[in-house]
Amino acid sequence: MKMKQSTRFIIFLSVVAALGGLLFGYDTAVISGAEQSLQVYFIDNLGLSTIFHGLTVSSALIGCVIGGLISGVLSNGIGRRNSLLVAAVLFFISAVLSGYPEFLFFTKGEPTIGLFIMFNIYRIIGGIGVGLASGLGPLYISETSPANIRGKLVTLNNLAIIFGMLAVYFVNWRIAAGQSLSWIHDIGWRYMFASEAIPAILFFGLLFLVPETPRYLISKNKDKEAMKILTKVNGSEKVAKEIYQEIKQTLDTPNSPKAGIFSYGKMVIIVGVLLAAAQQFVGINVILYYAPRIFANMGASADSSMLQTILIGVVNFIFVLIALILVEKWGRKPLLLLGSVGMAVGMFGVATLSFVDSMGLGALLFILVYVAFYNLSFGPLVWVLAAEIFPNKIRSQVMAITVVANWGSNLLISATFPSLLEISAGMAYSFYGVMCILSFIFVWKLVPETKGQTLEEIETHWKPKEVASNLSQRKIDL
């Protein structure tokens, strides 16, 4: 009975934290339905270049980088849960004001440079929320989950991201369905952004029902509170005490009270940063952000292009579910290697068809192959590994660096895609295909397997002798 209760409790904690992932997906994908309207409403009306269009589409990513930069300090200062509360507030503010950027200062229906700047500021505010949630959601789940199901539960966060994307694809389609282009370009895009306020309110309310993570509480010497949560999560006071001792010992190593981020060597940081960058350099957000435009270039109507975008969302969802099933059976590394190969086939297929000017059904199939293998591997598993591989004492700081690397790479790839597309679409897709091959080599050579290990056991991979010795020799009384 205790085990069933603890399982329900763990799932509840993970689902609430994963709502941050849902908002992450919703906020980053809402732009796909609105980007052509933004081009008409702002870029065309103001006579701006495609560079400004690319920056507008990716402006939220500037906020993501800022959110990543402050996530370590914020989560160490006020806690993982309270930092997610901050993210929920930012999501709400961004949703409302992106949908009505004229609030207080401007006249509706009269685009100006000032309004254009304010819209991008409101998108950046939402991006800060995404930057916080993208790292802290997996971190929260990882720090509250037992080792034997941690991979599945962190993958649940990515499932929520995909569900958020799928939800907003559907919302965008429903808003646009049966409406004229002029209505969509003037009014429809506002509803698309404003719709995010609903899940933001839900996320904010549910966060008050979950506790802080035990590892954070122990780091703040709130040991009794941490033990209560560990006992509830693990269904056994004996197991909770063992985990408590492991956590306490790792927080006390290395010997200095405040270890720097290089205390466990540089390799752990290099692996984390390269994983985060690889997730973006393989080109996924080029597909997600610009999907309706890509499909429109294939000859699809506005409604059809959004329906095809929903198809991408469905494939996303199905293959993240498959990853959730396989992650604790096959492990993280084999799935990443398989995914790299599949993504390369998809991207090079799209590139080849682009070079021969045959962007029809075949291109759609190659895009779906690419999306399927991405969501079987790099989509969910980069965040699983990022939440696992960093030692307790430096986890939040290095996680922040990883988040910045991820969103910085995202910003670079997304902002440059429109310009690359004007030069050569085939060349752009080929570049992402090459990145898939390089990602395979990187994972094969440098990424460790973490399946079935506690966070404290994974820590020994980076400083085996020193940390393992400390863990085995010291005992801490509760």
Phi, psi and omega in degrees: 000317178299321181296319178296318179297317181293323179296316178298319180296315180298315181297319179298313179302316183292321180294317179297312179298324181291342174299331172297323175294320178300316179291326174304309180295318181298313184293320183284334184263344181301332182295336184296325179278341187254347191296326178289325176293321178296324178297316180291313188291318183255300190296308182292315181297328182263358178068035181269162184274172179296336177300318180290329176294314178300320179292325178292316178300324185255012184298326178300333182292334174298316176296324178300319178296316178299315178301319177296319181298321184267351186297322180295311180296316183294313183291329175285329183278308184250357177102164181292313183295313181295328176293324176292328174298319177300317179300318181299319178297317180295321177301316182295312180301314182296318182299311184293314186280334173291326177285333178224070186292347180284352185315122176076319194251341189226166179263129181297138177085003179237084182296133177225169177299320179299316178296318178302317179294316181296320177303315180293327176296317179295324176292324178295322178301315176297324178297324177298319176299318178297316180300322177290310185293326185297327178264320187282333175298303176300324180297316179299312181297316181299319184280353178245001187253144172294152185300324188287342178233009184300316181300317179296317184290323176291326175296331175303326178298318179289326175300321178293322176301313181294321178296322177298318177296314181298319180299315182286331173299316180293316179300314179301317180295317180296322179295320184276338186301126176076001181262154178285156178300324181295322177293317179298316182289337181260319187241316189306316182298333179293316178298324180301312180291317185294333183299339181291343182298329184294305177296333179295318178295318179299314180300314181301315182293317183290333180297336178287349181263358181245152181273175171286160181286145181298325181292324175292317181298319179295322179295339178256015178062030174258065191293321182295318177298319180296319180296322178300316181290317179299320179294318181292322181290318186266349177070012182206128179291327179296312178296320179300319179295320179297316180292321178302315181297318178299315180298313183299319181294316181291329177289340178265002177239147353300179192297329181292142183296329179236092182285140176282170185292342179264012182297336180252020180091168182276336188298321181299323180286319179300314180297315180298315182293317181293324175300313181296317180292319181299323180303330180265323184291344175285351168096015186299319186283345169298319178290315186289314184287324187251015184305309180300323179293318179300314181291325177297322177294338176279351178110006181280150176285174181300313179297315183295321181295324177287326175295320177294328175294322175299321177302318176300317179298320179295316177298318175309307186297314182298316186280336171290324175300317178297318177299320179299322179288321188271342190298325179267354177263308183271331185098170184284314188296312179301322179293321178296319179294315178299317181298321180300317180295313181297319179296319179299317178300315181297312183292317179293330175295313178297319180298316181298314180294328178292319179298326182263010176056051179230056185273074179241224182299322179300319179295319177300318179296317178295324176297318180293323175300313179301311182298320180299311183288329176297316183279352171275345190222270189295330179304297181276325195279338175298318180286329174299309181294320180298327179281348185253319197281342184275133179301150184310316190291336182239011189301309186294323180293314183286328175299321178298317178298319180296317179297318178298316179299320181295310184284330174296318177294320178300314179301314180299312183293315184291320183288332183269346185299314180303321179291319177297323181296324178292328179284303180192113179297319180299320178295320180298310181294327178295321178301315180293327176297318177298321178298325177297319179294316178297326178295322177301313181297317180299312181297316181301318186274325195239337187275127180278157173273138184237003185303130173076004181257146173289162179301326181287326176291321178299326181302328182292344179297329187270330174221069189306310187291308185293310185289317179299321179297316179297318182295324184278333187268335187258148175227137183242130180271137179278000000 
